[in-house]
Amino acid sequence: MSVSVLGSGAFGTALAISLAGNGPVTLWSRSAEQADRMQQTRRNATRLPDVPLPPTISVTSDITQAVESDILLLAVPMQKLRGALQDYAPALAGKTLVACCKGIELTSGLGPVSVIRQVVPESRPALLTGPSFADDIARGLPTALTLACADGALGETLQADLTTANLRLYRTTDIIGAELGGALKNVMAIACGAAIGAGLGDSARAALMTRGFAEMQRFATMRGAQVETLMGLSGLGDLVLTCSSDLSRNYRFGLSLGLNQPFDSSTTVEGVATARAMADIAKAERFDMPISTTVAELSYGAYSVTEAIQTLLNRPLKEE
């Protein structure tokens, strides 16, 4: 089946490079200037300058051309997903749409698949998520991801068509678990980065990862997710990666908070909007999410890192 990747950022470009080993791939950019430059130079100079585009990738800014493919991978940031879908909804109707973003929409509290269902109800939605960095995928390093699709038969087809020489996909029908695992781990990565930046040490990071994972499981299962999904690549696997690597944008953002240093405002940090959305949900539903709520307060500047950690340490003692 033919494949297009909508979104020419680092992750979208990396997916296109990996999928190009299976056959022709169309990579769509909203910017005509960027698409022309990438098509001519065979590089994404701003996002993945060291990895050439294979000859089987065609870069375009023509959405009509891009949506001719059977499978459309939506590699756009979570907070921009709805806008992109609304802009091109007529062209996307009836298509297989695979969201490749992680997070919770700040305005609605919905995950990516739910947003797709709202805006393009005639589509066949799925989600690709899990522990991955764009540079690793682009350079052909082995990566395993979760493919979540409520339609089991479609999930099997997508698994076969999107698996590549270096990209191994595991499928699930648990959309809720895959969405929330990929979203909430970004919040925990911010917390861990802040702890390391503030000089609190690896023991504090381990504690935040562990209690953060418990928080993720509690909320996700309350929403109907399967525990096994959170224990897999889209939950625990992604949590481990993003809480322990400087390549994680969310971890680096937390690190800058802990160091009290400025952070590049042009860098997408999905965990900030997700933390704020989760804090709103926790308040409205009276559900205890201490780490998510604390990260939201940190992002608003309501707490210093020292005050945030002290708030968590002063919580009532309880059983694990």
C-alpha positions in Angstrom: 0.0 0.0 0.0 1.2 3.5 -0.7 2.2 5.8 2.2 2.4 9.5 2.7 3.8 11.3 5.8 2.1 14.6 6.5 4.6 16.8 8.4 8.2 17.3 7.5 9.6 17.9 11.0 12.3 15.6 12.4 10.0 12.7 13.3 8.0 12.9 10.1 11.2 13.0 8.0 12.7 10.1 10.0 9.6 8.0 9.4 9.6 8.7 5.7 13.3 7.7 5.5 12.7 4.4 7.3 9.5 3.6 5.2 11.4 4.5 2.0 13.1 1.1 2.4 9.7 -0.5 1.7 8.9 1.5 -1.4 8.0 5.0 -2.6 6.9 7.5 0.1 5.5 11.0 -0.2 6.6 13.5 2.4 4.4 16.5 2.7 5.4 19.9 4.0 3.0 22.8 4.5 5.8 25.1 3.3 6.3 25.1 -0.5 9.8 26.7 0.0 10.8 23.9 2.4 9.4 21.2 0.2 11.3 22.5 -2.9 14.5 22.8 -0.9 14.3 19.3 0.5 13.4 17.8 -2.9 16.4 19.5 -4.5 19.0 19.1 -1.8 17.7 15.6 -0.6 18.2 16.8 3.0 16.1 18.2 5.8 18.7 20.8 6.7 16.9 22.3 9.7 15.8 19.0 11.4 18.0 16.1 10.2 20.9 17.6 8.4 23.2 14.6 8.6 20.8 12.0 7.0 20.2 12.1 3.2 16.7 11.4 1.8 16.5 8.2 -0.1 15.6 8.5 -3.8 12.3 6.8 -3.1 11.0 9.8 -1.1 9.2 12.5 -3.0 8.7 15.8 -1.1 5.8 18.0 -1.9 3.6 20.8 -0.6 0.7 19.8 -2.7 -1.9 18.3 -0.2 -3.9 16.8 -3.1 -0.9 14.8 -4.2 0.0 13.7 -0.7 -3.5 12.4 0.2 -3.6 10.1 -2.9 -1.8 7.5 -0.8 -3.6 4.6 1.0 -2.1 5.3 4.4 -1.5 8.8 5.8 0.8 9.3 8.7 0.1 12.5 10.6 3.4 13.7 12.0 2.3 17.1 13.4 2.5 18.3 17.0 -0.5 17.3 19.2 -1.6 20.9 19.8 -1.7 21.6 16.1 -3.4 18.3 15.0 -7.0 19.6 15.2 -6.1 22.6 13.0 -4.4 20.5 10.4 -7.3 18.1 10.3 -9.8 21.0 10.0 -7.8 22.6 7.2 -7.8 19.5 5.0 -10.9 17.5 6.3 -12.6 17.0 2.9 -9.4 15.6 1.5 -8.9 13.3 4.5 -12.4 11.8 4.6 -12.4 8.1 4.1 -8.6 7.8 4.5 -6.6 5.7 6.9 -5.1 8.3 9.3 -2.2 7.3 11.6 -1.5 9.9 14.3 2.2 10.1 15.1 2.0 12.6 18.0 1.8 12.3 21.7 -0.1 14.4 24.2 -3.5 15.5 25.4 -5.2 18.4 23.7 -5.3 21.4 26.1 -8.6 22.7 24.9 -10.6 19.4 24.9 -8.6 16.9 27.1 -8.7 14.5 24.2 -5.9 12.3 22.7 -5.0 12.2 19.1 -7.3 9.4 17.9 -10.2 11.0 19.6 -9.4 14.3 17.9 -9.3 12.5 14.5 -12.6 10.9 15.2 -14.2 14.3 16.0 -12.9 16.2 13.1 -12.8 13.5 10.4 -15.4 11.0 11.5 -15.4 9.2 8.1 -11.7 8.3 8.5 -10.1 5.1 9.8 -7.9 6.3 12.7 -4.9 4.7 14.4 -1.9 5.7 16.5 1.8 5.1 16.3 3.6 5.7 19.6 6.4 4.4 21.8 10.0 5.0 22.7 11.8 6.6 19.8 14.0 9.5 18.7 13.9 10.8 15.2 17.6 10.6 14.7 17.7 6.9 15.7 15.0 6.0 13.2 16.5 8.1 10.4 19.9 6.5 10.9 18.5 3.0 10.7 18.9 2.1 14.3 16.5 -0.6 15.7 13.4 0.9 17.2 10.2 -0.8 18.4 6.8 1.1 18.6 3.2 0.4 19.4 0.5 0.6 16.7 -2.9 1.1 18.3 -6.0 0.6 16.2 -9.5 -0.3 17.4 -10.1 -2.2 14.2 -8.1 -5.4 14.7 -8.0 -6.3 11.0 -6.9 -2.8 10.0 -4.3 -2.9 12.7 -2.8 -6.1 11.3 -2.7 -4.5 7.8 -1.0 -1.4 9.1 1.5 -3.4 11.2 2.6 -5.3 8.1 2.7 -2.2 5.8 4.5 0.1 8.3 7.1 -2.3 9.7 10.5 -1.7 8.2 14.0 -3.1 8.4 14.7 -1.1 11.6 11.2 -0.3 12.8 9.4 -3.1 14.5 5.7 -2.6 15.4 3.6 -4.3 18.0 -0.1 -3.8 17.7 -2.9 -3.3 20.2 -6.6 -2.4 20.1 -6.2 -0.4 23.4 -6.3 3.1 22.0 -6.9 4.7 25.4 -3.8 3.0 27.0 -1.6 3.9 24.1 -2.7 7.5 24.0 -2.3 8.1 27.7 1.0 6.3 28.0 2.5 8.4 25.3 1.1 11.6 26.7 1.7 11.2 30.4 5.3 10.0 30.1 6.2 13.5 28.7 4.9 15.1 32.0 7.1 12.7 34.0 10.1 13.5 31.9 9.7 17.2 32.7 9.6 16.3 36.4 12.7 14.1 36.1 14.6 16.8 34.2 13.8 19.4 36.8 15.0 17.1 39.5 18.4 16.4 37.8 18.8 20.1 36.9 18.2 21.1 40.5 20.9 18.7 41.6 18.6 16.3 43.4 20.3 13.2 42.0 19.5 10.0 40.3 17.7 8.5 43.3 15.2 11.4 43.1 14.8 10.7 39.4 14.1 7.0 40.1 11.5 7.9 42.7 9.8 10.3 40.3 9.8 7.7 37.4 8.3 5.0 39.7 5.7 7.2 41.3 5.0 8.8 38.0 4.4 5.4 36.4 2.0 4.6 39.2 0.1 7.8 38.5 0.0 7.0 34.8 -1.4 3.6 35.5 -4.0 4.8 38.0 -5.4 7.4 35.6 -5.3 5.3 32.4 -7.0 2.3 34.0 -9.6 4.6 35.5 -10.3 5.7 31.9 -10.6 2.1 30.7 -7.1 1.3 29.6 -5.5 -2.1 30.0 -2.7 -2.4 32.5 -0.7 -4.5 30.0 -0.6 -1.5 27.5 0.9 0.7 30.1 3.5 -2.0 30.9 4.5 -2.0 27.2 6.3 0.2 24.8 3.8 3.0 24.7 3.9 3.3 28.5 6.9 2.0 30.5 9.2 1.8 27.5 8.6 5.4 26.5 8.8 6.6 30.1 12.3 5.0 30.5 13.6 6.6 27.4 12.3 10.1 27.9 13.1 10.4 31.6 16.8 9.4 31.1 18.0 10.9 27.8 19.2 14.4 27.0 17.7 13.8 23.5 14.2 14.1 25.0 12.8 17.6 24.5 10.6 17.3 27.6 13.5 16.1 29.7 15.6 19.0 28.5 12.8 21.5 29.3 12.6 20.1 32.8 16.4 20.3 33.1 16.3 24.0 32.1 13.7 24.6 34.9 15.9 22.9 37.4 19.0 24.9 36.3 16.9 28.1 36.1 18.0 28.6 32.5 16.0 29.8 29.5 14.7 27.2 27.0 14.4 27.5 23.2 10.8 28.6 22.7 10.7 27.2 19.2 11.1 23.7 20.5 7.9 21.7 20.9 7.4 20.5 24.5 4.2 18.5 24.4 4.4 17.7 28.2 3.6 21.2 29.2 0.2 21.3 27.5 -0.5 17.8 28.7 0.4 18.6 32.3 -1.9 21.6 32.2 -4.7 19.5 30.6 -4.3 16.8 33.2 -4.3 19.3 36.1 -7.6 20.6 34.8 -9.0 17.1 34.5 -7.7 16.1 37.9 -9.4 19.1 39.5 -12.7 18.7 37.7 -12.9 14.9 38.4 -11.3 15.2 41.9 -8.7 12.6 40.9 -5.3 12.7 42.6 -2.5 13.3 40.2 0.2 15.0 42.3 3.1 14.9 39.8 1.1 16.1 36.8 -0.4 18.9 38.8 3.0 19.9 40.2 4.5 20.0 36.7 1.6 22.1 35.5 2.3 24.6 38.4 6.0 24.6 37.5 5.2 25.4 33.9 3.0 28.3 34.9 5.8 29.6 37.2 3.6 29.2 40.3 6.4 27.0 42.0 10.1 27.0 42.0 11.6 23.5 41.5 12.6 23.5 45.2 9.1 24.4 46.3 7.6 21.8 43.9 9.8 19.0 45.3 9.0 20.0 48.8 5.3 19.9 48.0 5.6 16.3 46.8 7.8 15.3 49.8 5.3 16.8 52.2 2.3 14.7 51.0 0.7 12.3 53.5 2.6 9.0 54.0 0.8 6.0 52.4 1.2 2.4 51.3 2.9 1.8 47.9 
